[in-house]
Amino acid sequence: MFERYQKALQNNRSITFTVRVRPHAAHSRITGILDDGSVKIDLATAAENGRANRELINLLSIECGVARENIEILSGKKERRKFMRVRRT
């Protein structure tokens, strides 16, 4: 389900996309792609003091195979809907 974004990253220096996060889930994982193209992500951590954002960056780092420093939240740091950029090294 997330493969299209992984392939896009292989062919480009960076990609941007929207995610929709759900904190306090049982596990941190990518659960699907919504109708609008947003990536649906469950996060096991609470949305307090930036912990959910750090968990989101860690998860995307693993899924995209890039360092955490190459992932940034462009907008929505305090929202469930976030606009992300992932850069290739």
C-alpha positions in Angstrom: 0.0 0.0 0.0 2.9 2.4 0.7 4.9 1.1 -2.2 3.9 3.9 -4.6 5.6 6.4 -2.2 8.7 4.3 -1.8 9.0 3.9 -5.6 8.5 7.7 -6.0 11.3 8.3 -3.6 13.6 6.1 -5.5 13.0 8.1 -8.7 13.1 11.6 -7.1 15.3 13.5 -4.6 12.3 14.1 -2.4 8.6 13.5 -2.1 5.8 15.2 -0.3 2.6 13.7 0.9 -0.2 14.0 3.4 -0.6 11.7 6.4 -3.5 11.2 8.7 -2.4 9.9 12.1 -4.3 8.1 14.8 -2.4 8.3 18.2 -3.0 5.8 21.1 -3.2 2.9 18.7 -2.2 -0.6 19.7 0.8 -0.6 17.3 2.6 2.0 15.1 2.1 1.1 11.5 0.9 2.3 8.1 -2.6 1.0 7.8 -3.7 2.2 4.3 -4.1 4.9 1.7 -7.3 7.0 2.0 -9.4 8.0 -1.0 -7.7 11.4 -1.1 -4.3 9.8 -1.3 -3.4 10.5 2.3 -1.4 7.8 4.1 -3.3 6.5 7.1 -0.9 5.8 10.0 -1.6 4.4 13.5 0.8 5.5 16.3 1.2 3.7 19.6 2.4 6.9 21.4 0.3 9.7 22.8 0.1 13.0 21.1 1.8 14.8 23.9 5.0 16.9 23.9 5.8 15.9 20.3 6.0 12.2 21.1 3.6 11.2 18.3 5.5 13.3 15.8 8.8 11.7 16.8 7.2 8.2 16.5 5.8 9.2 13.0 9.3 10.3 11.8 10.8 7.1 13.2 8.2 4.9 11.4 8.6 6.8 8.1 12.4 6.6 8.4 12.2 2.8 8.6 9.5 2.5 5.8 11.4 4.8 3.4 14.9 3.6 4.3 16.2 7.1 5.0 17.7 8.8 8.1 15.3 10.6 10.5 17.0 13.9 9.7 15.7 13.6 6.1 12.0 13.6 7.1 10.2 16.7 8.1 6.7 17.8 9.0 6.0 20.8 6.7 2.6 21.6 8.3 0.3 20.2 10.9 2.7 19.5 13.8 -0.2 19.8 16.2 -2.9 18.3 13.9 -3.8 14.7 13.0 -3.4 15.7 9.3 0.2 16.5 8.4 2.0 17.4 5.2 5.4 15.6 5.1 8.6 15.8 3.0 11.0 12.8 2.7 14.4 13.4 1.1 16.8 10.8 -0.3 20.4 11.1 0.8 
